[in-house]
Amino acid sequence: MHPPPSPRGINFERLWTIVPQGFSLGADSVHGPSHWKRVEAFALEIASLTPGVDTDVIRLFALFHDSRRENEYGDPGHGARGAALAFDLHQREFPELETAALEQLVTACCWHTHRTHIDDPTIGTCFDSDRLDLGRVGITPDARFLNTTAAMALIL
Ligand SMILES: [Fe+2]
């Protein structure tokens, strides 16, 4: 599925050429760009069924959340490093994203492996979209760890 146009006019095509350049784990990584693309597709599917989700934030999350992983295992600081990269690139590459939405993006990246539930539907969609792709590493997604009814419906 080709993503819809960005509501704010963010140049995602350009961002997808920049962010993978600094990814250190290689094209075959289970946390690499092919995973990011599936997360984006899951996020857009959830968003189509969930009121109030910011589609720019969820697409940026898909791109940044694992972008600065340094190994395939625990790496507890990787979400914060992905958030820091997003923060660094914001002014130059996607200034269309206003501060409140940038804060959602940073929160989603920082907490995606440390926190299970959150009230914000945009951040909840970010968390769920990543968890829906756990099948790639042999883990069946569990509804107890999901936030949105749309994501829960996708695994039933
Ligand atoms: Fe991920």
Residues whose N, C-alpha, C, O or C-beta is under 5 A from the ligand:
A	BS01	LIG	D66 D130
